[in-house]
């Protein structure tokens, strides 16, 4: 789900470990932090530059965010791929959001932010409280299949501008039997935006392959906040997704106002495939597939749960295919 304008905030951040979780009392929210870290690598990892593998009950991050002048008139969304485990976000001293859960993304709406702002993040990661941990060790060291812990930011941080009414994450459902994609497109309202403000607005979606436009459809976007439409694919342009041919169509989703001006647009993709169960057999596109799956525990020696590079992610897949596997779990 890509827009033309966005800002990657990975890289150096100010950083400080708060072992006793007393940072609020000691002024960590207001003052510069003592160290640095490379985001999005967890402080326990070597690639973070910190490599502290003891229990980190709280950690703090701080950096400046300069909003491009071209974003004027739009709201700034600050996205976190994942922060383990309990994250609080302040911008210019004001709390803008809190999220619990170390494996799920979250977004903070910064409103009509201008110029340069100070972003501060505190992440708490209790040793004993119930929380989803995966393979993270609850002892000081690693043991059996439990590995070095991950605390704080461990996936990409980025910002993007959106209008008052914008496209939220779409739901694209493949329909092999009907040779179509079904799109449900939630609309996100910010600020004072109201349903009545969208009179005459439309939503369109376009599917493309390597030869050009495959399908296009439109629907009114002023009746509810989740417009739905169907994109039928011509028989001669149908290409199913499968392990041997993991083909993806490009999809453009556009929201326009009553005058036909583009309000918001995103690029995404979709694969056309069906999954069903017949007794004990798993059917992919109506054919049984014997699943030879490798258990992907998701750990790298230098990045822990964060891959050191895109090439490392691809190499994992290539090695598992060469070893005879056809999937991962």
Buried (B, 14 or more C-beta within 10 A) or exposed (E): EEBEEEBEBBEEBBBBBBEEBEBBEEEBBEEEBEBBBBBBBBBBBBBBBBBBBEBBBBBBBBBEBEBEEEBEEBBBBBBBBBBBBBBBBBBEEEEBBEBBBBBEBBBBBBEBBEEEBBBBBBBBBEEEEEBEBBBBBEEEEBEEEBBBBBBBBBBBBBBBBBBBBBBBEBEBEBBBEEBBBBBEBBBBBBEEBEEEEBEEBBBBBBBBBEEEEBBEBBBBBBEEBEBEBBBBBEEEBEBBBBEEEEBEBBBBBBBBBEEEEEBBBBEBBBBBBBEEEEEEEBBBBEEEBEEEEBEEEBBBEBBBBBBBEEEEEEEBBEEBEEEEBBBEE
